[in-house]
Amino acid sequence: MLVERGIQVLNFEVVGDAYAIASNYLRKSGAIADSLVTDERLLAIIMKLFQRGEFNRLRLANKAIARFEAGVLA
């Protein structure tokens, strides 16, 4: 689904898929708690990467995982 936000158009499906991939990996590795609550730090990393032009969901998830594990916000 595309939603217009000013000039920028966000594709929430890509962000949602990337979050699902990254959070699944991080939960299985024990880096984040195994709960249904959204990890705000991981979501912020994914949103920043998306806003910088990364639109491939798998690459977005992999970059977010690397930054999350390194303790980098974006």
DSSP file (Angstrom, degrees, kcal/mol; ACC not computed):
  #  RESIDUE AA STRUCTURE BP1 BP2  ACC     N-H-->O    O-->H-N    N-H-->O    O-->H-N    TCO  KAPPA ALPHA  PHI   PSI    X-CA   Y-CA   Z-CA
    1    1 A M              0   0    0      0, 0.0    11,-1.5     0, 0.0    12,-0.4   0.000 360.0 360.0 360.0 132.3    0.0    0.0    0.0
    2    2 A L  E     -A   11   0A   0      9,-0.2     2,-0.4    10,-0.1     9,-0.2  -0.848 360.0-172.0-101.4 135.6    1.3    3.4   -0.9
    3    3 A V  E     -A   10   0A   0      7,-1.7     7,-2.0    -2,-0.4     2,-0.4  -0.995  20.1-132.7-128.0 127.7    0.6    6.4    1.3
    4    4 A E  E     +A    9   0A   0     -2,-0.4     2,-0.4     5,-0.2     5,-0.2  -0.665  22.7 179.9 -82.5 129.3    1.5    9.9    0.3
    5    5 A R  E >   -A    8   0A   0      3,-3.0     3,-1.3    -2,-0.4     2,-0.5  -0.829  64.8 -62.1-128.2  90.2    3.3   12.0    3.0
    6    6 A G  T 3  S-     0   0    0     -2,-0.4    -1,-0.0     1,-0.3     0, 0.0  -0.582 116.1 -21.9  69.0-121.9    4.0   15.4    1.5
    7    7 A I  T 3  S+     0   0    0     -2,-0.5    -1,-0.3    -3,-0.1     2,-0.2   0.755 124.6  84.5 -89.4 -28.8    6.3   14.8   -1.4
    8    8 A Q  E <   -A    5   0A   0     -3,-1.3    -3,-3.0    -4,-0.1     2,-0.5  -0.536  64.0-153.2 -82.0 139.0    7.5   11.4   -0.2
    9    9 A V  E     -A    4   0A   0     -2,-0.2     2,-0.4    -5,-0.2    -5,-0.2  -0.960  11.3-155.2-111.4 124.9    5.6    8.2   -0.9
   10   10 A L  E     -A    3   0A   0     -7,-2.0    -7,-1.7    -2,-0.5     2,-0.9  -0.838   8.7-151.2-102.8 134.0    6.1    5.4    1.6
   11   11 A N  E  >  -A    2   0A   0     -2,-0.4     4,-1.5    -9,-0.2     3,-0.5  -0.863  12.1-173.7-101.4  99.1    5.6    1.8    0.7
   12   12 A F  H  > S+     0   0    0    -11,-1.5     4,-2.7    -2,-0.9     5,-0.2   0.728  78.5  65.1 -69.1 -22.0    4.6    0.2    4.0
   13   13 A E  H  > S+     0   0    0    -12,-0.4     4,-2.6     2,-0.2    -1,-0.2   0.917 103.1  46.3 -66.2 -42.5    4.7   -3.3    2.6
   14   14 A V  H  > S+     0   0    0     -3,-0.5     4,-2.5     2,-0.2    -2,-0.2   0.932 115.8  45.7 -64.0 -46.4    8.4   -3.1    2.0
   15   15 A V  H  X S+     0   0    0     -4,-1.5     4,-2.4     2,-0.2    -2,-0.2   0.917 114.4  48.6 -63.4 -44.1    9.1   -1.7    5.4
   16   16 A G  H  X S+     0   0    0     -4,-2.7     4,-2.3     2,-0.2    -2,-0.2   0.904 112.7  47.0 -64.0 -42.9    6.7   -4.2    7.0
   17   17 A D  H  X S+     0   0    0     -4,-2.6     4,-2.4     2,-0.2    -2,-0.2   0.916 112.7  49.4 -65.1 -43.3    8.3   -7.2    5.2
   18   18 A A  H  X S+     0   0    0     -4,-2.5     4,-2.6     1,-0.2     5,-0.2   0.897 111.6  49.6 -63.4 -40.0   11.8   -6.0    6.1
   19   19 A Y  H  X S+     0   0    0     -4,-2.4     4,-3.1    -5,-0.2     5,-0.3   0.919 110.2  50.8 -64.5 -42.8   10.8   -5.6    9.7
   20   20 A A  H  X S+     0   0    0     -4,-2.3     4,-1.9     2,-0.2    -2,-0.2   0.913 113.0  45.5 -61.6 -43.4    9.3   -9.1    9.8
   21   21 A I  H  X S+     0   0    0     -4,-2.4     4,-2.0     2,-0.2    -2,-0.2   0.950 117.8  42.7 -63.4 -50.6   12.5  -10.6    8.3
   22   22 A A  H  X S+     0   0    0     -4,-2.6     4,-2.7     1,-0.2     5,-0.2   0.916 115.4  47.5 -66.6 -44.5   14.9   -8.7   10.6
   23   23 A S  H  X S+     0   0    0     -4,-3.1     4,-2.4    -5,-0.2     5,-0.2   0.877 109.9  53.7 -68.0 -35.6   12.8   -9.2   13.8
   24   24 A N  H  X S+     0   0    0     -4,-1.9     4,-2.2    -5,-0.3    -1,-0.2   0.940 112.4  44.3 -61.3 -46.7   12.4  -12.9   13.1
   25   25 A Y  H  X S+     0   0    0     -4,-2.0     4,-1.9     1,-0.2    -2,-0.2   0.939 114.9  48.1 -62.5 -47.2   16.1  -13.3   12.8
   26   26 A L  H  X>S+     0   0    0     -4,-2.7     5,-1.9     1,-0.2     6,-1.2   0.834 111.2  50.7 -67.1 -32.7   16.9  -11.2   15.8
   27   27 A R  H ><5S+     0   0    0     -4,-2.4     3,-0.7    -5,-0.2    -1,-0.2   0.922 111.2  48.1 -67.6 -43.9   14.3  -13.0   18.0
   28   28 A K  H 3<5S+     0   0    0     -4,-2.2    -2,-0.2     1,-0.2    -1,-0.2   0.817 112.5  48.9 -67.3 -29.7   15.8  -16.4   17.0
   29   29 A S  H 3<5S-     0   0    0     -4,-1.9    -1,-0.2    -5,-0.2    -2,-0.2   0.581 114.5-118.1 -85.0  -9.3   19.3  -15.2   17.7
   30   30 A G  T <<5S+     0   0    0     -3,-0.7    -3,-0.2    -4,-0.6    -4,-0.1   0.558  79.6 122.7  86.8   8.8   18.2  -13.8   21.1
   31   31 A A  S   <S+     0   0    0     -5,-1.9     2,-0.3    -6,-0.2    -4,-0.2   0.799  78.0  27.6 -74.9 -28.7   19.1  -10.2   20.3
   32   32 A I  S    S-     0   0    0     -6,-1.2    -2,-0.2    -9,-0.1    -1,-0.1  -0.927  98.8 -89.0-129.7 158.7   15.5   -9.0   21.0
   33   33 A A        -     0   0    0     -2,-0.3     2,-1.7     1,-0.1    -6,-0.1  -0.304  37.0-116.4 -66.4 146.1   12.8  -10.4   23.3
   34   34 A D  S    S+     0   0    0     -7,-0.1     2,-0.3    -4,-0.1    -1,-0.1  -0.608  73.0 114.1 -84.5  81.5   10.4  -13.0   21.8
   35   35 A S  S    S-     0   0    0     -2,-1.7    -8,-0.0     2,-0.2    -3,-0.0  -0.877  77.2-111.2-142.1 173.0    7.2  -11.0   22.1
   36   36 A L  S    S+     0   0    0     -2,-0.3     2,-0.3     2,-0.1    -2,-0.1   0.440  80.6 112.0 -87.8   0.2    4.6   -9.4   19.8
   37   37 A V  S    S-     0   0    0      1,-0.1    -2,-0.2    -4,-0.0     2,-0.2  -0.564  74.9-114.6 -77.7 134.9    5.7   -5.9   20.8
   38   38 A T        -     0   0    0     -2,-0.3     2,-0.9     1,-0.1     3,-0.1  -0.493  22.1-127.7 -69.0 132.5    7.4   -3.9   18.0
   39   39 A D     >  -     0   0    0     -2,-0.2     4,-2.3     1,-0.2     5,-0.2  -0.746  18.7-160.3 -82.8 108.9   11.1   -3.1   18.7
   40   40 A E  H  > S+     0   0    0     -2,-0.9     4,-2.4     1,-0.2    -1,-0.2   0.840  86.5  54.6 -62.8 -35.8   11.2    0.7   18.2
   41   41 A R  H  > S+     0   0    0      2,-0.2     4,-2.0     1,-0.2    -1,-0.2   0.928 110.1  46.0 -65.7 -44.4   15.0    0.8   17.6
   42   42 A L  H  > S+     0   0    0      1,-0.2     4,-2.3     2,-0.2    -2,-0.2   0.915 113.1  50.1 -63.7 -43.2   14.8   -1.8   14.8
   43   43 A L  H  X S+     0   0    0     -4,-2.3     4,-2.6     1,-0.2    -2,-0.2   0.893 108.9  52.1 -63.0 -39.8   11.9    0.0   13.2
   44   44 A A  H  X S+     0   0    0     -4,-2.4     4,-2.3     2,-0.2    -1,-0.2   0.894 109.3  50.3 -63.5 -39.8   13.7    3.3   13.4
   45   45 A I  H  X S+     0   0    0     -4,-2.0     4,-2.3     2,-0.2    -2,-0.2   0.936 112.0  46.9 -63.1 -46.6   16.8    1.8   11.7
   46   46 A I  H  X S+     0   0    0     -4,-2.3     4,-2.5     1,-0.2    -2,-0.2   0.911 111.8  50.5 -63.3 -42.7   14.6    0.3    8.9
   47   47 A M  H  X S+     0   0    0     -4,-2.6     4,-2.6     2,-0.2    -1,-0.2   0.905 110.3  49.5 -63.1 -41.6   12.8    3.6    8.4
   48   48 A K  H  X S+     0   0    0     -4,-2.3     4,-1.3     2,-0.2    -1,-0.2   0.919 112.4  47.4 -64.4 -42.6   16.0    5.6    8.1
   49   49 A L  H  <>S+     0   0    0     -4,-2.3     5,-2.0     2,-0.2     4,-0.2   0.905 112.9  49.4 -63.8 -41.3   17.5    3.1    5.6
   50   50 A F  H ><5S+     0   0    0     -4,-2.5     3,-1.6     1,-0.2    -2,-0.2   0.915 109.4  51.2 -63.4 -43.9   14.2    3.2    3.6
   51   51 A Q  H 3<5S+     0   0    0     -4,-2.6    -1,-0.2     1,-0.3    -2,-0.2   0.765 104.7  58.3 -66.3 -24.4   14.2    7.0    3.6
   52   52 A R  T 3<5S-     0   0    0     -4,-1.3    -1,-0.3    -5,-0.2    -2,-0.2   0.448 131.2 -89.3 -85.1  -0.6   17.8    7.0    2.3
   53   53 A G  T < 5S+     0   0    0     -3,-1.6     2,-0.8     1,-0.3    -3,-0.2   0.568  80.0 136.7 111.3  10.1   16.7    5.0   -0.7
   54   54 A E      < +     0   0    0     -5,-2.0    -1,-0.3     1,-0.2    -2,-0.1  -0.809  14.3 159.1 -90.9 112.6   17.0    1.3    0.1
   55   55 A F        +     0   0    0     -2,-0.8     2,-0.6    -4,-0.0    -1,-0.2   0.477  38.5 101.3-114.7  -5.7   13.8   -0.3   -1.3
   56   56 A N     >  -     0   0    0      1,-0.2     4,-2.9     2,-0.0     5,-0.2  -0.734  63.7-148.7 -83.3 120.0   14.8   -4.0   -1.6
   57   57 A R  H  > S+     0   0    0     -2,-0.6     4,-2.1     1,-0.2    -1,-0.2   0.843  93.3  46.8 -62.9 -36.2   13.2   -5.7    1.4
   58   58 A L  H  > S+     0   0    0      2,-0.2     4,-2.5     1,-0.2    -1,-0.2   0.925 115.6  44.4 -72.3 -43.6   15.9   -8.4    1.9
   59   59 A R  H  > S+     0   0    0      2,-0.2     4,-2.6     1,-0.2     5,-0.2   0.892 113.5  52.8 -64.7 -39.1   18.8   -5.9    1.6
   60   60 A L  H  X S+     0   0    0     -4,-2.9     4,-2.1     2,-0.2    -2,-0.2   0.919 110.8  46.4 -61.9 -45.1   16.9   -3.5    3.9
   61   61 A A  H  X S+     0   0    0     -4,-2.1     4,-2.5    -5,-0.2    -2,-0.2   0.919 112.7  49.5 -64.2 -44.3   16.5   -6.3    6.5
   62   62 A N  H  X S+     0   0    0     -4,-2.5     4,-2.2     2,-0.2    -2,-0.2   0.907 112.6  46.6 -63.9 -42.5   20.1   -7.4    6.3
   63   63 A K  H  X S+     0   0    0     -4,-2.6     4,-2.4     2,-0.2    -1,-0.2   0.897 112.6  50.7 -65.7 -39.3   21.5   -3.9    6.7
   64   64 A A  H  X S+     0   0    0     -4,-2.1     4,-2.8    -5,-0.2    -2,-0.2   0.903 109.6  50.5 -65.6 -40.6   19.1   -3.3    9.6
   65   65 A I  H  X S+     0   0    0     -4,-2.5     4,-2.7     2,-0.2     5,-0.2   0.933 111.0  48.9 -60.9 -46.5   20.2   -6.5   11.3
   66   66 A A  H  X S+     0   0    0     -4,-2.2     4,-1.6     1,-0.2    -2,-0.2   0.918 114.8  44.1 -61.3 -44.3   23.9   -5.5   10.9
   67   67 A R  H  X>S+     0   0    0     -4,-2.4     5,-2.5     2,-0.2     4,-0.8   0.891 113.0  51.8 -69.5 -38.9   23.3   -2.0   12.3
   68   68 A F  H ><5S+     0   0    0     -4,-2.8     3,-0.7     1,-0.2    -2,-0.2   0.936 112.0  45.6 -61.4 -46.8   21.1   -3.3   15.1
   69   69 A E  H 3<5S+     0   0    0     -4,-2.7    -1,-0.2     1,-0.2    -2,-0.2   0.806 112.6  51.5 -68.2 -28.8   23.8   -5.8   16.2
   70   70 A A  H 3<5S-     0   0    0     -4,-1.6    -1,-0.2    -5,-0.2    -2,-0.2   0.595 113.6-119.1 -82.0 -11.2   26.5   -3.2   15.9
   71   71 A G  T <<5 +     0   0    0     -4,-0.8     2,-0.4    -3,-0.7    -3,-0.2   0.698  66.0 141.1  81.0  19.6   24.5   -0.8   18.1
   72   72 A V      < -     0   0    0     -5,-2.5    -1,-0.3    -6,-0.2    -2,-0.1  -0.764  49.2-145.9 -96.2 139.9   24.2    1.8   15.4
   73   73 A L              0   0    0     -2,-0.4   -25,-0.2    -3,-0.1    -1,-0.1   0.898 360.0 360.0 -73.4 -39.5   20.9    3.8   15.0
   74   74 A A              0   0    0     -7,-0.1    -1,-0.1   -26,-0.1    -7,-0.1   0.387 360.0 360.0-157.7 360.0   21.2    4.1   11.2
